[in-house]
Amino acid sequence: MEFPERVYTDEEVRKARELIDKGYKHNIKIKGDPAFRQSVRRALELIMTADYYDFLRTYIRGIEEVDGLTQLRNADAKIWTNRYAVENPVDAASMFVQKASHMSEYLELKHYYGGEAEKRSVGKRIEFLKALKSRSQEKEVVAECERLLDLWRESSLVY
């Protein structure tokens, strides 16, 4: 069975969920200029380091450069993002994991948007940063994980 081109109708969502339950993984396609593709590949390397690549490949089929805001395109199972959002590979990697978390909730027919859903997806992003911090051998990556975790801790006081 082939993964649906779009994941929008009830039937398409059911088919996608069935394939995922059977272990389906996407081959992530990156579209954009060479510098963008290189930045995304670096973020994907960090996702592999943290052992989250299979999670990402389960829910995301592509990452595309756009001249606009970063967003998850649920119906396409793709992340649209701009070159500025991928300049920091640690932050980009954590954002990709957060978007994959949104996509998983979309396919599980959970309430995947709004305050509570945002808290859950940020929790997944923080979980990823902790995993990357503990698994990376690169001092710069570990330091950036610590910096981002501090920022997320500070912003969590708002909730």
C-alpha positions in Angstrom: 0.0 0.0 0.0 1.3 3.5 -0.9 1.2 6.4 1.4 -1.6 8.8 0.3 -0.4 11.9 -1.7 -2.6 14.1 0.5 -3.7 13.4 4.1 -6.9 15.3 4.3 -10.1 13.2 3.9 -11.2 10.7 6.5 -10.1 7.9 4.1 -6.7 9.4 3.5 -6.1 9.8 7.2 -7.2 6.3 7.9 -4.9 4.9 5.2 -2.0 6.9 6.5 -2.6 5.8 10.0 -2.8 2.2 8.9 0.5 2.4 7.1 2.2 4.1 10.1 0.9 1.4 12.4 2.5 -1.1 10.1 5.9 0.7 10.4 5.8 3.0 7.3 8.6 5.6 7.2 9.0 8.4 4.7 12.2 9.2 2.8 12.4 12.9 3.7 12.7 15.1 0.6 14.3 18.5 1.0 13.5 21.3 -1.4 15.2 24.7 -1.4 18.4 26.4 -2.4 21.8 24.7 -1.7 22.4 26.6 1.5 18.9 25.8 2.8 19.3 22.1 2.0 22.7 22.0 3.7 21.2 23.6 6.9 18.4 21.1 6.9 20.7 18.2 6.4 22.7 19.4 9.4 19.5 19.6 11.5 18.6 16.1 10.4 22.1 14.8 11.5 21.3 16.2 14.9 17.9 14.5 14.9 19.7 11.2 14.1 22.2 11.8 16.9 19.3 12.2 19.4 17.7 9.1 18.0 14.5 10.9 16.8 15.0 10.3 13.1 12.5 7.4 12.9 9.9 9.5 14.7 10.4 12.4 12.2 10.3 10.0 9.2 7.1 8.5 10.5 5.2 11.7 10.2 7.1 14.1 7.9 7.7 13.4 4.2 9.4 16.7 3.2 10.9 19.9 4.3 10.5 22.8 1.8 12.0 26.3 1.7 9.4 29.1 1.5 9.5 32.8 1.6 7.2 33.1 4.5 6.3 31.7 8.0 7.2 28.3 9.2 4.3 26.0 9.2 3.3 22.3 9.2 1.3 21.5 6.1 -0.8 18.6 7.6 -2.5 17.6 4.4 0.9 17.3 2.7 2.8 15.8 5.7 5.4 18.5 5.0 7.1 21.3 6.9 7.4 24.7 5.1 10.1 26.9 6.5 12.3 29.7 5.6 16.1 30.0 5.5 16.3 32.0 8.7 14.5 29.3 10.7 17.2 26.7 9.8 20.3 28.9 10.5 20.6 27.4 14.0 20.7 23.7 13.4 19.8 22.7 17.0 16.8 25.0 17.1 15.7 23.9 13.6 16.0 20.2 14.6 13.9 20.8 17.7 11.3 22.6 15.6 11.2 19.8 13.1 10.5 17.3 16.0 7.8 19.7 17.4 6.1 19.8 13.9 6.3 16.0 13.7 4.6 15.8 17.1 1.8 18.0 15.7 1.5 15.7 12.7 1.3 12.6 14.9 -1.6 14.2 16.8 -3.3 15.2 13.6 -3.2 11.6 12.3 -4.3 10.2 15.7 -7.4 12.6 15.4 -6.4 14.4 18.6 -7.0 18.1 19.1 -3.7 19.0 17.6 -3.9 22.8 17.8 -4.5 25.4 20.6 -3.0 25.9 24.0 -3.0 22.3 25.3 -1.8 20.8 22.1 1.0 23.5 21.9 2.1 22.5 25.4 2.3 18.9 24.4 4.3 19.6 21.3 6.7 22.0 23.1 7.1 19.2 25.7 8.2 16.9 22.8 10.6 19.7 21.6 12.1 19.9 25.1 12.4 16.1 25.4 14.3 16.1 22.1 16.7 18.9 23.3 17.4 16.9 26.5 18.1 13.8 24.4 20.4 15.6 22.0 22.2 17.2 24.9 22.9 13.8 26.5 23.9 12.1 23.3 25.9 14.7 21.4 29.7 14.7 21.6 29.9 18.2 20.2 30.5 20.9 22.9 28.8 23.6 20.8 25.7 21.4 20.3 25.5 20.6 24.1 25.9 24.3 24.9 23.2 25.3 22.5 20.9 22.7 23.9 21.5 24.1 27.4 20.8 27.6 26.1 17.5 26.6 24.4 16.4 24.5 27.4 16.9 27.6 29.6 14.8 29.7 27.2 12.0 27.1 27.2 12.2 26.9 31.0 11.8 30.7 31.3 8.9 30.8 28.8 7.1 27.9 30.6 6.6 30.3 33.5 4.0 32.0 31.3 1.9 28.8 31.4 
